Amino acid sequence: MSATSLGIHGVLWTVLGLGYGALTERALVLQ
């Protein structure tokens, strides 16, 4: 695996993590 693909995966997982955190926070606020 090259450094470029590792970097892309890192960004992808970071975006997914932030999106999941935002959705969870929004769901908790709406309850």
A tleap script that builds the chain and sets N, CA, C and O, in Angstrom:
source leaprc.protein.ff14SB
mol = sequence {
  NMET SER ALA THR SER LEU GLY ILE HIE GLY
  VAL LEU TRP THR VAL LEU GLY LEU GLY TYR
  GLY ALA LEU THR GLU ARG ALA LEU VAL LEU
  CGLN
}
set mol.1.N position { 0.856 -1.191 0.000 }
set mol.1.CA position { 0.000 0.000 0.000 }
set mol.1.C position { 0.896 1.247 0.000 }
set mol.1.O position { 1.826 1.357 0.799 }
set mol.2.N position { 0.606 2.158 -0.887 }
set mol.2.CA position { 1.450 3.347 -0.995 }
set mol.2.C position { 1.046 4.415 0.007 }
set mol.2.O position { -0.033 4.352 0.597 }
set mol.3.N position { 1.911 5.389 0.192 }
set mol.3.CA position { 1.631 6.470 1.144 }
set mol.3.C position { 0.431 7.285 0.678 }
set mol.3.O position { -0.326 7.811 1.494 }
set mol.4.N position { 0.260 7.388 -0.645 }
set mol.4.CA position { -0.857 8.178 -1.177 }
set mol.4.C position { -2.187 7.542 -0.800 }
set mol.4.O position { -3.097 8.233 -0.340 }
set mol.5.N position { -2.309 6.230 -0.992 }
set mol.5.CA position { -3.566 5.558 -0.660 }
set mol.5.C position { -3.814 5.584 0.842 }
set mol.5.O position { -4.959 5.672 1.284 }
set mol.6.N position { -2.735 5.507 1.630 }
set mol.6.CA position { -2.892 5.603 3.086 }
set mol.6.C position { -3.414 6.975 3.469 }
set mol.6.O position { -4.269 7.094 4.347 }
set mol.7.N position { -2.903 8.017 2.811 }
set mol.7.CA position { -3.350 9.378 3.098 }
set mol.7.C position { -4.817 9.555 2.741 }
set mol.7.O position { -5.578 10.178 3.482 }
set mol.8.N position { -5.209 8.993 1.582 }
set mol.8.CA position { -6.610 9.093 1.150 }
set mol.8.C position { -7.510 8.366 2.141 }
set mol.8.O position { -8.568 8.878 2.508 }
set mol.9.N position { -7.101 7.183 2.575 }
set mol.9.CA position { -7.903 6.439 3.546 }
set mol.9.C position { -7.993 7.186 4.866 }
set mol.9.O position { -9.036 7.171 5.519 }
set mol.10.N position { -6.906 7.838 5.261 }
set mol.10.CA position { -6.917 8.616 6.502 }
set mol.10.C position { -7.932 9.745 6.429 }
set mol.10.O position { -8.697 9.965 7.369 }
set mol.11.N position { -7.936 10.462 5.303 }
set mol.11.CA position { -8.895 11.557 5.124 }
set mol.11.C position { -10.317 11.011 5.104 }
set mol.11.O position { -11.219 11.584 5.715 }
set mol.12.N position { -10.514 9.894 4.393 }
set mol.12.CA position { -11.848 9.296 4.280 }
set mol.12.C position { -12.394 8.912 5.646 }
set mol.12.O position { -13.538 9.227 5.974 }
set mol.13.N position { -11.570 8.224 6.448 }
set mol.13.CA position { -12.026 7.807 7.777 }
set mol.13.C position { -12.244 8.997 8.697 }
set mol.13.O position { -13.125 8.961 9.556 }
set mol.14.N position { -11.452 10.052 8.530 }
set mol.14.CA position { -11.639 11.256 9.347 }
set mol.14.C position { -12.978 11.903 9.023 }
set mol.14.O position { -13.717 12.295 9.927 }
set mol.15.N position { -13.292 12.016 7.730 }
set mol.15.CA position { -14.568 12.608 7.303 }
set mol.15.C position { -15.733 11.756 7.802 }
set mol.15.O position { -16.732 12.286 8.288 }
set mol.16.N position { -15.601 10.432 7.680 }
set mol.16.CA position { -16.661 9.538 8.155 }
set mol.16.C position { -16.844 9.678 9.659 }
set mol.16.O position { -17.974 9.715 10.147 }
set mol.17.N position { -15.749 9.755 10.390 }
set mol.17.CA position { -15.814 9.897 11.844 }
set mol.17.C position { -16.475 11.204 12.252 }
set mol.17.O position { -17.315 11.226 13.152 }
set mol.18.N position { -16.096 12.296 11.591 }
set mol.18.CA position { -16.686 13.600 11.906 }
set mol.18.C position { -18.171 13.608 11.560 }
set mol.18.O position { -18.983 14.132 12.322 }
set mol.19.N position { -18.529 13.031 10.415 }
set mol.19.CA position { -19.931 12.980 10.006 }
set mol.19.C position { -20.752 12.154 10.978 }
set mol.19.O position { -21.864 12.537 11.340 }
set mol.20.N position { -20.201 11.006 11.407 }
set mol.20.CA position { -20.914 10.155 12.362 }
set mol.20.C position { -21.078 10.865 13.697 }
set mol.20.O position { -22.137 10.788 14.321 }
set mol.21.N position { -20.038 11.551 14.132 }
set mol.21.CA position { -20.105 12.298 15.391 }
set mol.21.C position { -21.152 13.401 15.324 }
set mol.21.O position { -21.893 13.621 16.283 }
set mol.22.N position { -21.212 14.098 14.182 }
set mol.22.CA position { -22.187 15.181 14.024 }
set mol.22.C position { -23.605 14.624 14.035 }
set mol.22.O position { -24.496 15.208 14.651 }
set mol.23.N position { -23.819 13.498 13.356 }
set mol.23.CA position { -25.149 12.882 13.327 }
set mol.23.C position { -25.559 12.416 14.714 }
set mol.23.O position { -26.706 12.602 15.118 }
set mol.24.N position { -24.629 11.810 15.447 }
set mol.24.CA position { -24.927 11.335 16.798 }
set mol.24.C position { -25.272 12.500 17.713 }
set mol.24.O position { -26.220 12.425 18.496 }
set mol.25.N position { -24.496 13.581 17.610 }
set mol.25.CA position { -24.732 14.758 18.445 }
set mol.25.C position { -26.096 15.362 18.119 }
set mol.25.O position { -26.837 15.754 19.020 }
set mol.26.N position { -26.425 15.435 16.830 }
set mol.26.CA position { -27.714 15.992 16.416 }
set mol.26.C position { -28.859 15.125 16.926 }
set mol.26.O position { -29.878 15.644 17.381 }
set mol.27.N position { -28.693 13.804 16.852 }
set mol.27.CA position { -29.735 12.891 17.332 }
set mol.27.C position { -29.938 13.057 18.837 }
set mol.27.O position { -31.071 13.036 19.317 }
set mol.28.N position { -28.842 13.221 19.584 }
set mol.28.CA position { -28.951 13.391 21.036 }
set mol.28.C position { -29.640 14.709 21.374 }
set mol.28.O position { -30.413 14.777 22.329 }
set mol.29.N position { -29.364 15.755 20.595 }
set mol.29.CA position { -29.977 17.066 20.849 }
set mol.29.C position { -31.476 17.014 20.560 }
set mol.29.O position { -32.269 17.641 21.263 }
set mol.30.N position { -31.862 16.266 19.525 }
set mol.30.CA position { -33.274 16.217 19.123 }
set mol.30.C position { -34.129 15.393 20.078 }
set mol.30.O position { -35.349 15.551 20.116 }
set mol.31.N position { -33.497 14.523 20.842 }
set mol.31.CA position { -34.279 13.666 21.744 }
set mol.31.C position { -34.884 14.453 22.892 }
set mol.31.O position { -35.570 13.880 23.739 }
savepdb mol mol.pdb
quit
